[in-house]
Amino acid sequence: MKERLIQDLSKVFEKNQILTSDLYREIYSRDGSYFNIKPEVIVRPENAAEVQQLLAIARSHQVGITFRTGGTSLSGQTVNDGIICELRTAWKRNEVRENGKKIWFEPGLTAAQVNKLLRTYQTKIGPDPASAVAAMMGGILSNNSSGMQTGTRYNAYHTLNSIEFMLANGHWYNSGSVEDRTRFEETERELCQGLTEIRREILNKEILRNRIVEKYKIKNVTGYSVNAFVDFEHPMDIFAHLLIGAEGTLGFIISAELNTLPLLPVYSSAMLYFENATLAAAAAPLIGDSGAVAVEMMDYASLASLGFGKMDFPSGTTALLIDYGASGSEEMRVKIAELNPALRRLKGMVQMKDFTHTVAERERLWEIRDGIFPCVAGARIPGDAVILEDVAAPVDRLYLLVDGLQQLFRKYGYEGAVFGHARDGNLHPLITSGMRDRKEVGNFAYFMEGMVELVLSLNGSLKGEHGTGRAVAPFVEREWGSEIYGMMQRLKKLADPQGILNKGVIINSDPEAHLHPLKEMTLFGADFDYEKADTCIECGYCEHVCPSRNVTLTPRQRLQARRIIMREGEKELEKQYDYIGEKTCAVDGMCQLPCPMGINTGIVTDVLRVKKAGKEETKIMLYAAEHFEATEKEIRGALKLAVGTEKVLSPYPFIWATDFLHKLIQQFPHWSEHFPMPRKLSFWEEAEPDFIYFPSCVTRIFGASTLKKEDLMSVILRLADKAGIKVRLPEKVQGLCCSQIWGHKGNPEGQKWMANRTIESFYKWTDQGRIPVFCDTTSCTHTLLYETGEKILTPGNFEKYQKLKILDITEWLKDYILPKAERIRPKNRILLHPTCACRIMELVPAMLEIAHQCAKDVVLPENWGCCGASGDRGFIFPELSESATREESHEITSQKFDGCYSLARTCEIVMQDHIKQPYESIAYLVDETAIF
């Protein structure tokens, strides 16, 4: 069946849209949940017409189809057998409407991206999950996700304006179209009649109607959104709202339009600490009634995972993070003054921190809250499964829910944690378990049974916002009763007669569906001398910053793949990993920033490259390090010859030739028409310098301007001279390097040799560390500051290294050059591209400060990120850079600027290749605007 299925898919989709390898299938057998279900194939359609064809193929083969966007789902609703229809890499069209009052979008955008689009209009969408950077709109609508401020009033169900969808039969409709509403009734008569009949039955039975109304007074996404039968009359409106929270089991969401909410101008937050979780829960109703827009609970285990345990809080201490909004600073001041006395009298409160006064202070508190789930889970015993549940109760019974959950933790031996949205009675109990044998699985089964009984005894919801999935599918009938559950079964049959849409999710007859098949968290970190990698819980928070996310794998998927390869031990899987995992990993380190555990997947890739390096390759790389001055001159000579020839002929022969050579030798780089003609290197000796200038090898080779200006080294020396700063640029910098090349190409011996030689030279030039050194390429500064240390330096050189003062070009320009300027002649409008190293070293504010001094209007694209250059990797695999810059390019390509600036020459060339804007070092901006 699989071969015929692939054949039929190949008639419709391009090769790169169909993923069939064992490794890809294993990777897509996992999501953010604890389940493991291997699909037959992964398909990446790019438009609705292709989805329509995909559904036709699924129907003809009687194979299931599961729609997947971010794959952050915690209840197993994005893993399945059959076809995984992935929407993550495309489906990003959007339109802000009515001056920000509405927004239309496709499912492949994250909630954070949608809110960035709305920021200019001072509005936001209602749903606000803590995973907003990773959770995509397709999943948010399909799960009816809410979050910290959403409550029951502002979720996708209640803010939906219109939705475009496709049924399992391939027919598609837009609920906002009058024509489609009529067509829906005429074409889908059986479905519409069934919807009308179910509505009539509910309205005719007061006990059913009242139960539904009562159930949705608190957060509830268990089963289908049956409140649609009470809230709406027209079949189209009923079905449109049933799709919200249906988890892809009733149809495919093509796009949607949500009504937005206004952003208040001022917000302020405070942290309150209580003796225990029960007392904190008891305070939640009072705080909610006082007008708090959010009340977030973090119990002792949650706080401990975040490092709060070091603050000597007594065991059991629980925090409530509270947030208030106001229309102005004075209104907020008055509100806080009124709130403080009442808050400080709350029963059981032992400490209250002051309300925040700045945006930065508030953001720091909410970053803590956003990272709780991954941090608590990451602190587990490596190899254990992570299970995060999502229950709700009427807020006045929240203390009973908390107390009951803690009793269950003790009864079944779990060191569990409880956190969540206390204002809305919605909590997330988290447990970790080996789940390796019948005993452990059985213990979990008993725990789940106890939790179900507890929640239902409080008239609560087994799922408040994470979706039913498989995790709670066996308990839907117990929560709703047989009659309403029977209506849900009828609904599923009406919308999906063949049962091909996300089989086993929401409606599942297996009473043990929540217990199998389970994901193994195989340990592999020790094999890479990086055990931190084993703390990955596969949450997906890292994915949005990865340059290869749209072309091969993401950091999460790379770590998943390493677990799979370690578990299976198959050489074929390692072969399949080679290009998608190792070759296209930029090793930029950006993934460690959003990861709450700080995991840098690039470290795993670097170690893998060392393991794979052959003897000859190792010898050649070491020889290049030991003779780098000659190597550098040879590269400059070859580049000069090539660029000179290109100017006489055209770039196309070089493009064609290098494309052909790349097919023969995969590591051969492709030609860029923006490679500059090397200029004569400028050096400068100074008897008593204020600084030593270290131009990176990239600057020495590619530092000439493509805009017919002087080379970067000359510009920096001129800037120093104009500012009256004495700079020495030793001629012997030729042949020196920060060692990054060898570190990222799997050659530790070359890395050590070069790093030691460079540090020895620095120590000599700087008068034993007295004179600061600055570097003109931020990624090289990062290597010198963060990747050079005891592991690669000799004891003697490490001692020298500790005495050095190394600065980045941004710090040098901001702190030493610009303060000497008499005035600035600013440019009108400029574009910035901070590099990955700039972001990692927290130098973006410095770059922005320089830019704002030197230009009237500074544009930092919403979608800026790693460009995928990664030294030469973006030239070897240009598809990596194309993928990395796609969204940024779409945002800015049509705009005009008076200058475009970055901090690394290869990044500037790659950006010029793919974004078609003339990038150069920010030093040019200062040189052209500062008057001394």
QUIFENHU-V601228 format. One line per field, one symbol per residue. burial: I if it has 9 or more other ideal C-beta (glycine too) atoms within 8 Angstrom, else O. Layout:
burial: ???
This chain:
burial: OOOOIIOIIIOIIOOOIIIOOIIIIIIIIIIIIIIIIOIIIIIIIOOIOIIIIIIIIIIOIOIIIIIIIIIIIIIIIIIIOIIIIIIIIIIIOIOIOOOIIIIIIIIIIIIIIIIOIIIOIOIIIIIIIIIIIIIIIIIIIIIIIIIIIIIIOIIIIIIIOIIIIIIIOIOIIIIOOOOIIOIIIOOIOOIIOIIIOIIOIIIOOOOIIOIIIOIIOIIIIIIIIIIIIIOOOOIIIIIIIIIIIIIIIIIIIIIIIIIIIOOOOIIIIIIIIIIIIIIIIIIIIIIIOIOIOIIIIIIIIIIIIIOIOOOOIOOOIIIIIIIIOIOOOOIIOOIIOOIOOIIOOIOIIOOIOOOIOOOOIIOOIIOIIIIIIIIIIIOIOIOIIIIIIIIIIIIOIIIIIIIIIIOIIOOIOIOIIIIIIIIIIIIIIIIIIIIOOOOIIOIIIIIIOIIIOIIIOIOIIIIIIIIIIIIIIIIIOOIIOOOIIOIIIIIIIIIIOOIIIIIIIIIIOOOOIIOOOIIOIIIIIOOIOIOIIIIIIIIIIIIIIIIIIOIOIIIIIIIIIIIIIIOOOOOOIIOIIIOIIIIIIIIIIIIIOIIIIOIOIIIIIIIIIIOOIOOOIIOOIIOIIOOIOOIIIOIIOOIIOIIIIIOOOOOOIIIOIIIOIIOOOOOIIIIIOOIIIIIOOIOIOOOOIOIIIIIIIIIIIIIIIIOOOOIIIIIIIIIIOOIOIIIIIIOOIIOIIIIIIIIIIIIIIIIIIIIIIIIIIIIOIIOOIOIIIIIIIIIIIIIIIOIIOOOIIOOOIIOIIOOIOIIIIIIIIIOIIIOIIOOIOIIOIIIIIIIIIIIIIOIIOIIIIIIOOIIOOIIOIOIIIIIIIIIOIIIIIIOIIIIIIIOIIOIIIOOOIOIIIIIIIIIIIIIIIIIOIOIIIIIIIIIOIIOO
